[in-house]
């Protein structure tokens, strides 16, 4: 890591300068996801089933339907960071003379790998072969292609395109009313659920829908816009103001749609109001991190997140497969054995096991980082 004046940057294995706040945010997202995979939040829920602490823990679970919790912001943040990384990668490649067409082949192959990984993960979850397209990597494969197709367009064009995608989503849910699936904002009775029966022959029991690729593509496009802003020649302060204004506009519009009863905030079908509100919060978080790390240079402990962010796809695949199927249980054998001898309650034992597992997975990322081993799709 190195600093240049008021702007902190990291250098990738390929020598490309990286905006530190993006790496920090990406790493933070992956740490939060790893904690979920280690069953930390479930363990904390058992430890704090009610009261103020229970209310805080509830924020680390998706809202059942209409409403918003902190955990609902993780996937939009993931998509936004992917869009920013997509633009920054394209920007530096274009400076080296790489054509859009040449890079498109690279992007398309990467998206194919993301698609394969996402669908394969659902087979792992099910324990047998299934055809399910709800995984975040599968969704990212589609949104990345959409964002890249228009990556050379102006910021105004990209912004209008993102709004158009939200408008298309609204139209599909309100106008395509198939018998049995004619209630736009009711779980398992909406257009998205019907479309899943066509594409996959099934409906997700938790209300997730594949067609979320359309509104979620807006998050990836907004990430492209954020990446374009962050690598521009503008001073840091105007960049932050731009992100704050954009965040405020998105939040006002999104909450207005919800509070007036036009379109409820529903994460599981990624309504337009949800896309706007979550996008606003993500931009707000990014602006704060950019101020702290890139503008002020307060990055002494940024490495805690960046060592994970630099191997984001690897650690995600690791904790969703090996982690869930083997590491979690194996670590618990030893931690429960030790804490059991001390007479520690089982609910606390579960929290300790989760924290130890999370720490070990972080250590794996740190070990890879120190040896400059970076896995890329």
Protein Blocks (a to p, Z undefined) as FASTA:
>chain_A
ZZehjbccdddfkopacdfklmmmmmmmmmmmmmmmnommmmmmmmmmgcjklmmmmmmp
ccfklccdfklmmmmmmmmmmmmmmmmmmmmmmmnopafklmmmmmmmmmmmmmmmmmmm
mmmmnopacddfkbfklmmmmmmmmmmmmmmpcfklmmmmmmmmmmmmmmmmmmmccehi
acfkbghiafklmmmmmmnopacfklpafklmmmmmmmmmmmmmmmmmmmmmbdfklmmm
mmmmmmmmmmmmmmmmmmnomaccdfklopaklmmmmmmmmmmmmmmmmmmmmmnopakl
mmmmmmmmmmmmmmmmmmmmmmmmmmmmmmmmmmmmmmmmnopafklmmmmmmmmmmmmm
mmmmmmmmmnopacdZZ
